């Protein structure tokens, strides 16, 4: 039973007394479960082609982002953590009801070193990448702890709910390799300090064990990707209470469809390399007892496949553990475990209703039409039960 924005009572069949005048949904044969969450989205990346992005007006881009946000809700996601690309203004627009979508936890501008994963400048360019406060959060290029500190404070000022640092090369960046180590421990520690000063955490883009170890030494709590995680580094993560957020889907889809999406050969080769270690890293983390969250890291035309992440993760963890990663574990990672992640009295009424039982058949979540009802803090935002 739901009262206002929270769950008042939970029980089977007729165990909960229904107040007179209450709205009742008949859910026979369906599963009631927590709203899904995605800990690594890029809602603002709507193009893989730099040329297309440069030719598009900002107004059209903003409308496309709005559509991605709405579509994400339709899949059953009630919370997402944006890993860079959009300003906190979009989170505010959702919170105030101007966009129907999941709550957004924005990171603002990712922090990258010169020549790092976030440095998308052409070689002849010297100035900073231009952010547009209120809309577009381009990477902040920083060298040295004090530049990182200033960038961190700037993102927090603009509404970031966590910070993101680039600790390694990346599959889609133009000028680095996956195995490179980026940002020093001291640089990342400056971001961690500023985040902690206001009760927030840092997420780090990583691949190699060394990049993960550097992030851990700096105090980072959320390790993104981590495709080449080894046992020794996994043990450090477990000891420090750090989370791993694998992003299996993005590699799968880029390898399959990247050529038709126009992904350059250099980036396709790096993506294949990243994919080769992605499932193994989840196995290593699981064996070590590391807390595993769930993120998709999807871009452009791949955005509609966010729930595919659970199917891939289930190959290693099993369906129920995959669901937990995208609900309870992510809620803990977000610092919202007292409000989200489980269907319990006293928590926010973030609930979805699914045809069938995803714990038995995780593929039920792949089709958004199987998600019949979406509630976010008690508000009915999708309803196919009464359609």
C-alpha positions as CSV (number, residue, x, y, z in Angstrom):
1,X,0.0,0.0,0.0
2,X,1.3,3.4,-0.9
3,X,0.6,6.7,0.8
4,X,1.8,9.9,-0.9
5,X,5.4,9.3,-1.9
6,X,6.3,6.3,0.3
7,X,5.4,2.6,0.8
8,X,3.1,2.4,3.9
9,X,2.6,-1.4,4.0
10,X,3.8,-4.5,2.2
11,X,2.0,-7.9,2.3
12,X,0.8,-10.8,0.2
13,X,-2.7,-11.2,-1.2
14,X,-5.3,-9.8,1.3
15,X,-2.8,-9.3,4.2
16,X,-2.9,-5.5,3.6
17,X,-6.1,-3.8,4.5
18,X,-7.2,-1.5,1.6
19,X,-8.5,1.9,2.7
20,X,-11.8,2.9,1.3
21,X,-11.5,5.0,-1.9
22,X,-7.9,3.7,-2.6
23,X,-6.9,3.2,-6.2
24,X,-6.4,-0.6,-6.7
25,X,-4.3,-2.3,-9.4
26,X,-5.0,-6.0,-10.2
27,X,-1.6,-7.6,-10.7
28,X,-2.4,-11.3,-11.2
29,X,0.6,-13.1,-12.9
30,X,2.8,-10.1,-12.6
31,X,5.8,-9.2,-10.4
32,X,6.0,-6.2,-8.2
33,X,9.7,-5.1,-7.8
34,X,11.8,-2.1,-7.0
35,X,12.3,0.5,-9.8
36,X,15.5,-0.3,-11.7
37,X,18.5,2.0,-11.5
38,X,21.5,2.5,-13.8
39,X,24.7,3.7,-12.3
40,X,26.5,4.7,-15.5
41,X,24.5,6.5,-18.2
42,X,25.4,9.2,-20.7
43,X,22.0,10.7,-21.4
44,X,23.6,13.5,-23.4
45,X,25.5,11.4,-25.9
46,X,23.0,11.2,-28.7
47,X,25.6,11.0,-31.6
48,X,28.5,8.7,-32.3
49,X,29.5,10.9,-35.2
50,X,31.4,14.0,-34.2
51,X,30.4,15.6,-37.5
52,X,26.7,15.1,-36.8
53,X,27.0,16.5,-33.4
54,X,28.8,19.6,-34.7
55,X,26.0,20.3,-37.3
56,X,23.2,20.0,-34.8
57,X,21.7,22.9,-33.0
58,X,21.8,23.0,-29.2
59,X,18.0,23.1,-29.1
60,X,17.6,19.9,-31.1
61,X,20.2,18.2,-29.0
62,X,18.3,19.2,-25.8
63,X,15.1,17.7,-27.2
64,X,16.9,14.5,-28.1
65,X,18.2,14.3,-24.5
66,X,14.7,14.8,-23.3
67,X,13.5,11.9,-25.3
68,X,16.3,9.6,-24.0
69,X,15.3,10.5,-20.5
70,X,11.6,9.7,-21.2
71,X,12.5,6.4,-22.9
72,X,14.7,5.4,-20.0
73,X,11.7,5.7,-17.7
74,X,9.6,3.5,-20.0
75,X,12.1,0.7,-19.6
76,X,11.5,0.6,-15.8
77,X,14.3,2.9,-14.6
78,X,13.4,5.3,-11.8
79,X,16.9,6.4,-11.0
80,X,20.0,6.9,-13.1
81,X,23.5,8.2,-12.4
82,X,24.8,10.3,-15.3
83,X,28.5,9.7,-15.8
84,X,29.1,12.9,-17.8
85,X,27.7,15.0,-20.6
86,X,24.7,16.8,-19.2
87,X,24.5,19.5,-16.6
88,X,22.4,19.2,-13.5
89,X,19.8,21.4,-15.1
90,X,18.3,18.3,-16.6
91,X,18.0,16.7,-13.2
92,X,16.2,19.8,-12.0
93,X,13.8,19.7,-15.0
94,X,12.9,16.1,-14.1
95,X,12.6,16.8,-10.4
96,X,10.3,19.8,-11.1
97,X,8.1,17.8,-13.5
98,X,9.0,19.4,-16.8
99,X,10.4,16.1,-18.1
100,X,8.8,12.7,-17.3
101,X,11.7,10.6,-16.4
102,X,13.8,8.9,-13.8
103,X,15.5,11.0,-11.1
104,X,19.0,11.9,-12.4
105,X,22.1,12.0,-10.3
106,X,24.4,14.2,-12.4
107,X,28.2,14.1,-12.3
108,X,28.6,17.3,-14.4
109,X,31.9,17.5,-16.3
110,X,34.2,14.5,-16.0
111,X,37.7,15.5,-14.8
112,X,40.5,14.4,-17.2
113,X,44.1,15.1,-17.7
114,X,45.5,16.7,-20.8
115,X,45.6,14.0,-23.5
116,X,43.4,11.7,-21.3
117,X,40.1,9.9,-21.9
118,X,38.1,13.1,-21.6
119,X,40.4,15.2,-23.9
120,X,38.4,15.3,-27.1
121,X,40.2,18.3,-28.6
122,X,41.8,18.1,-32.0
123,X,45.5,18.2,-31.9
124,X,45.7,21.8,-33.0
125,X,43.3,22.9,-30.3
126,X,44.7,24.4,-27.1
127,X,41.8,26.0,-25.2
128,X,39.4,24.3,-22.9
129,X,36.4,22.3,-24.0
130,X,33.4,24.6,-23.8
131,X,30.7,23.7,-21.3
132,X,27.4,25.4,-21.3
133,X,26.2,25.7,-17.7
134,X,22.6,24.6,-17.3
135,X,22.8,22.3,-20.3
136,X,26.1,20.8,-21.5
137,X,28.9,19.5,-19.3
138,X,32.0,19.0,-21.4
139,X,35.1,17.3,-19.7
140,X,37.2,19.6,-17.5
141,X,40.8,19.3,-18.6
142,X,43.0,19.5,-15.5
143,X,46.7,19.0,-14.6
144,X,47.8,19.1,-11.0
145,X,45.8,18.7,-7.8
146,X,44.8,22.4,-7.6
147,X,43.3,22.4,-11.1
148,X,41.4,19.2,-10.2
149,X,40.3,20.8,-6.9
150,X,38.9,23.9,-8.7
151,X,37.1,21.7,-11.3
152,X,35.6,19.6,-8.6
153,X,34.3,22.6,-6.7
154,X,32.8,23.9,-9.9
155,X,30.9,20.7,-10.6
156,X,29.6,20.6,-7.1
157,X,28.5,24.2,-7.4
158,X,26.6,23.3,-10.5
159,X,24.7,20.5,-8.8
160,X,26.8,17.4,-9.2
161,X,25.7,14.6,-6.8
162,X,29.1,12.8,-7.3
163,X,32.3,13.6,-9.2
164,X,33.8,11.6,-12.0
165,X,37.5,11.3,-12.7
166,X,39.2,9.6,-15.7
167,X,41.9,7.3,-14.3
168,X,42.6,5.4,-17.5
169,X,42.4,5.5,-21.3
170,X,39.1,4.5,-23.0
171,X,37.6,2.6,-25.8
172,X,35.9,5.6,-27.5
173,X,38.5,8.3,-26.9
174,X,40.6,9.5,-29.8
175,X,44.1,9.7,-28.4
176,X,44.9,7.0,-25.8
177,X,45.1,3.3,-25.2
178,X,43.1,1.3,-22.6
179,X,46.1,0.3,-20.6
180,X,47.3,3.8,-19.9
181,X,47.1,5.2,-16.4
182,X,45.8,8.7,-16.1
183,X,45.6,11.3,-13.4
184,X,48.0,10.9,-10.4
185,X,46.8,9.6,-7.0
186,X,47.3,13.1,-5.7
187,X,45.1,14.6,-8.4
188,X,42.3,12.2,-7.8
189,X,42.7,12.6,-4.0
190,X,41.9,16.3,-4.5
191,X,38.6,15.4,-6.1
192,X,37.9,12.8,-3.4
193,X,38.6,15.4,-0.6
194,X,36.3,18.0,-2.2
195,X,33.5,15.5,-2.7
196,X,33.8,14.1,0.8
197,X,33.7,17.7,2.2
198,X,30.1,17.9,1.1
199,X,29.1,14.2,1.8
200,X,29.6,12.9,-1.8
201,X,31.8,10.3,-3.5
202,X,33.9,10.0,-6.6
203,X,33.5,7.5,-9.5
204,X,36.6,6.6,-11.6
205,X,36.8,5.4,-15.2
206,X,39.3,2.5,-15.0
207,X,40.5,-0.5,-16.9
208,X,43.9,-1.9,-15.8
209,X,44.6,-3.1,-12.2
210,X,47.1,-0.2,-11.8
211,X,44.5,2.4,-12.7
212,X,42.0,0.8,-10.3
213,X,44.7,0.6,-7.5
214,X,45.5,4.3,-8.0
215,X,41.9,5.2,-7.7
216,X,41.5,3.1,-4.6
217,X,44.6,4.7,-3.0
218,X,43.0,8.1,-3.7
219,X,39.9,7.1,-1.9
220,X,37.6,6.5,-4.8
221,X,34.5,4.5,-3.9
222,X,33.0,3.7,-7.3
223,X,35.1,1.8,-9.8
224,X,33.7,2.0,-13.3
225,X,34.2,-0.6,-16.0
226,X,37.3,-2.3,-14.4
227,X,37.5,-4.8,-17.3
228,X,40.9,-6.1,-16.4
229,X,40.4,-6.4,-12.7
230,X,42.7,-9.0,-11.1
231,X,42.3,-11.0,-7.9
232,X,44.8,-8.9,-5.9
233,X,43.1,-5.6,-6.8
234,X,39.7,-7.1,-6.2
235,X,40.8,-8.0,-2.7
236,X,41.8,-4.3,-2.2
237,X,38.3,-3.2,-3.4
238,X,36.7,-5.6,-0.9
239,X,38.8,-4.4,2.0
240,X,38.0,-0.7,1.2
241,X,34.3,-1.2,0.6
242,X,34.6,0.0,-3.0
243,X,31.9,-0.9,-5.6
244,X,32.5,-2.2,-9.1
245,X,30.2,-0.9,-11.8
246,X,30.6,-3.1,-14.9
247,X,29.3,-1.9,-18.2
248,X,29.0,-5.0,-20.3
249,X,26.4,-3.9,-22.7
250,X,28.3,-1.1,-24.4
251,X,31.1,-3.4,-25.5
252,X,28.7,-6.0,-26.7
253,X,26.7,-3.6,-28.9
254,X,29.7,-1.6,-30.2
255,X,31.4,-4.8,-31.3
256,X,28.2,-6.0,-33.0
257,X,27.0,-2.8,-34.6
258,X,29.8,-0.3,-34.3
259,X,30.8,-0.4,-37.9
260,X,27.2,0.4,-39.1
261,X,27.1,3.2,-36.4
262,X,30.2,4.7,-38.0
263,X,32.6,3.9,-35.1
264,X,36.2,4.4,-36.3
265,X,38.4,1.3,-36.7
266,X,40.8,2.4,-33.9
267,X,37.9,2.6,-31.4
268,X,36.4,-0.7,-32.6
269,X,39.7,-2.4,-31.9
270,X,39.9,-1.0,-28.4
271,X,36.3,-2.0,-27.7
272,X,37.0,-5.6,-28.7
273,X,40.0,-5.5,-26.3
274,X,37.8,-4.2,-23.5
275,X,35.1,-6.7,-24.2
276,X,37.6,-9.6,-23.9
277,X,37.9,-9.0,-20.2
278,X,34.5,-7.7,-19.2
279,X,32.7,-10.9,-18.0
280,X,35.9,-12.2,-16.4
281,X,36.2,-9.0,-14.3
282,X,32.6,-9.7,-12.9
283,X,33.6,-13.2,-12.1
284,X,36.8,-12.0,-10.3
285,X,34.8,-9.4,-8.3
286,X,32.0,-11.8,-7.4
287,X,34.6,-14.4,-6.1
288,X,36.2,-11.7,-4.0
289,X,33.0,-10.5,-2.5
290,X,33.1,-7.0,-4.1
291,X,29.8,-5.1,-4.2
292,X,28.7,-5.1,-7.8
293,X,26.4,-2.3,-9.1
294,X,24.9,-2.0,-12.5
295,X,25.6,0.4,-15.3
296,X,25.2,0.4,-19.1
297,X,27.3,3.2,-20.5
298,X,25.3,3.3,-23.7
299,X,25.6,5.9,-26.4
300,X,23.5,7.3,-29.2
301,X,21.4,4.7,-31.0
302,X,22.3,2.1,-28.3
303,X,20.4,4.0,-25.6
304,X,17.2,1.8,-25.7
305,X,19.1,-1.3,-24.7
306,X,19.9,-0.5,-21.0
307,X,18.2,-3.5,-19.6
308,X,20.4,-5.8,-21.7
309,X,23.0,-5.1,-19.0
310,X,21.1,-7.4,-16.6
311,X,20.9,-10.2,-19.1
312,X,24.6,-10.1,-19.6
313,X,25.4,-9.9,-15.9
314,X,23.1,-12.8,-15.2
315,X,25.4,-15.0,-17.3
316,X,27.9,-14.7,-14.4
317,X,25.8,-13.8,-11.3
318,X,22.5,-15.4,-12.1
319,X,19.2,-13.5,-12.6
320,X,18.4,-12.5,-9.0
321,X,21.9,-11.2,-8.3
322,X,21.8,-9.2,-11.5
323,X,18.4,-7.7,-10.4
324,X,19.8,-6.9,-6.9
325,X,22.8,-5.1,-8.5
326,X,20.4,-2.8,-10.4
327,X,18.2,-2.1,-7.4
328,X,19.5,-2.6,-3.8
329,X,23.3,-2.4,-4.5
330,X,23.0,0.6,-6.7
331,X,20.8,2.3,-4.0
332,X,23.6,1.7,-1.5
333,X,26.2,3.1,-4.0
334,X,24.1,6.2,-4.5
335,X,23.8,6.7,-0.7
336,X,20.1,6.2,-0.9
337,X,19.7,2.7,0.6
338,X,17.3,4.1,3.2
339,X,15.0,5.4,0.4
340,X,15.4,3.1,-2.6
341,X,16.3,-0.4,-3.8
342,X,13.8,-2.6,-2.1
343,X,10.1,-2.8,-1.7
344,X,9.8,-2.0,2.1
345,X,7.6,0.0,4.3
346,X,9.0,3.5,4.8
347,X,10.9,3.7,1.5
348,X,10.0,5.8,-1.5
349,X,7.4,4.2,-3.6
350,X,9.7,3.6,-6.6
351,X,8.0,0.4,-7.9
352,X,7.6,-1.3,-11.3
353,X,5.2,-4.1,-12.3
354,X,6.5,-6.6,-14.8
355,X,4.7,-9.3,-16.8
356,X,6.0,-12.7,-15.6
357,X,8.9,-13.1,-13.1
358,X,12.3,-11.6,-14.1
359,X,14.0,-13.7,-11.4
360,X,13.0,-16.8,-13.4
361,X,13.4,-15.2,-16.8
362,X,15.6,-12.1,-16.8
363,X,14.7,-11.6,-20.5
364,X,11.3,-10.3,-19.4
365,X,13.0,-7.0,-18.7
366,X,14.4,-6.7,-22.2
367,X,11.1,-5.6,-23.7
368,X,9.8,-2.4,-22.3
369,X,6.2,-3.5,-23.1
370,X,6.6,-6.1,-20.3
371,X,7.0,-3.2,-17.8
372,X,3.3,-2.5,-17.2
373,X,3.5,0.0,-14.4
374,X,6.1,2.5,-13.3
375,X,5.8,4.5,-10.1
376,X,8.3,7.0,-8.9
377,X,7.8,8.3,-5.3
378,X,4.1,7.2,-5.7
379,X,3.4,9.0,-8.9
380,X,2.2,6.8,-11.7
381,X,4.4,7.7,-14.7
382,X,3.7,4.7,-16.9
383,X,0.5,2.6,-16.9
384,X,-0.2,-0.1,-19.4
385,X,-2.5,-2.0,-17.0
386,X,-5.4,0.3,-17.7
387,X,-4.5,1.1,-21.3
